Amino acid sequence: MGFQSGVEAVSEEESEFPVHWVSKEARYRIIDLMLSTRSIIELARVLGVSPTAVRKYVKRISHPSDVVLAKAINAAEVYERESIIRIVIDDLIEALSRLYKSVDDRQREVIKNKLSKTLGVRIC
């Protein structure tokens, strides 16, 4: 699936899980999820950042970078993975929906064709 186990996380470039397009709000939600079972200090250690950085994420002053987000995803426990994947899916679908609604019919067809090819299904 692309998730690594344990705290030894790979860089975003090496990760199979796409993180670049994840919104700030989804990043915050992933951090909040991980903090529900860890202390700030423990999460900071896992992410390779300072506890102050984690506090800034919680207060929405700063957001986790792609590399930090990849570390969070790779360090997630099995029971957290489904929730993280759902957060990312919901986030990307919402962004795609906003894009689709903002473009003209010609570009909507481009989106439908690309999705159809990518997913291997017919999209009306």
C-alpha positions in Angstrom: 0.0 0.0 0.0 3.0 2.3 0.4 2.9 2.7 4.1 6.0 1.9 6.1 5.9 0.5 9.6 7.6 2.0 12.6 9.2 5.4 13.1 11.8 5.1 10.4 10.0 7.1 7.7 11.0 7.7 4.1 11.2 11.0 2.4 8.2 12.3 0.5 10.1 11.7 -2.8 10.6 8.0 -1.8 7.1 7.5 -0.4 4.5 5.8 -2.6 1.7 7.7 -0.9 1.1 11.1 -2.5 1.2 14.0 -0.1 2.0 17.1 -2.2 -1.6 17.8 -3.1 -2.9 17.4 0.5 -4.5 20.6 1.8 -3.4 22.4 4.9 -6.7 21.5 6.6 -6.2 17.8 5.9 -2.6 18.0 7.1 -3.9 19.5 10.4 -6.5 16.7 10.7 -3.9 14.0 10.2 -1.7 15.6 13.0 -4.8 15.9 15.2 -5.6 12.2 14.6 -2.0 11.2 15.5 -2.1 13.4 18.6 -5.2 11.6 19.9 -2.9 8.6 20.9 0.4 10.3 21.4 1.9 13.2 23.4 3.2 16.3 21.6 6.7 15.2 22.6 6.3 11.7 21.2 4.8 12.9 18.0 7.5 15.5 17.6 10.1 12.7 18.0 8.4 10.6 15.3 8.1 13.5 12.9 11.6 14.7 13.5 10.4 18.2 14.5 10.4 20.1 17.7 7.5 20.0 20.1 7.0 23.7 19.4 6.5 22.9 15.7 3.8 20.4 16.7 2.1 23.0 18.9 2.1 25.4 15.9 0.4 22.7 13.8 -2.2 22.2 16.5 -2.8 26.0 16.8 -2.9 26.3 13.0 0.0 28.8 13.0 2.1 26.6 10.7 1.4 23.4 8.7 3.4 20.3 8.2 5.6 20.2 5.2 5.4 17.4 2.6 8.4 15.6 4.2 6.8 15.9 7.7 3.5 14.7 6.4 5.1 11.7 4.7 6.8 10.9 7.9 3.5 11.1 9.8 1.8 8.8 7.3 4.6 6.3 7.3 4.8 6.3 11.1 1.0 5.8 11.5 -0.2 2.8 13.3 -2.3 0.2 11.5 -5.5 1.5 13.3 -4.8 5.0 12.1 -4.2 4.3 8.5 -7.8 3.9 7.4 -8.7 7.2 8.9 -5.7 8.9 7.3 -6.5 7.5 3.9 -10.1 8.6 4.3 -8.9 12.2 5.2 -6.7 12.3 2.1 -9.4 10.8 -0.3 -12.0 13.3 1.0 -9.6 16.2 0.6 -8.6 15.3 -2.9 -12.1 14.6 -4.1 -13.3 17.9 -2.6 -10.5 19.7 -4.5 -11.3 17.9 -7.7 -15.0 18.8 -7.3 -14.2 22.5 -6.8 -12.0 22.4 -9.9 -14.6 20.6 -12.0 -17.3 23.2 -11.0 -15.0 26.1 -11.8 -14.1 25.2 -15.4 -16.0 25.2 -18.7 -17.6 22.2 -20.4 -14.6 21.5 -22.6 -12.3 21.3 -19.6 -14.8 19.2 -17.7 -14.6 16.7 -20.6 -10.8 16.6 -20.2 -11.2 15.9 -16.5 -13.8 13.1 -17.2 -11.6 11.5 -19.8 -8.5 11.6 -17.6 -10.4 10.1 -14.7 -11.9 7.5 -16.9 -8.5 6.4 -18.1 -6.9 6.6 -14.7 -9.7 4.6 -13.0 -10.4 2.3 -15.8 -14.2 3.1 -15.7 -16.6 4.9 -18.0 -17.6 8.3 -16.6 -20.7 9.9 -18.0 
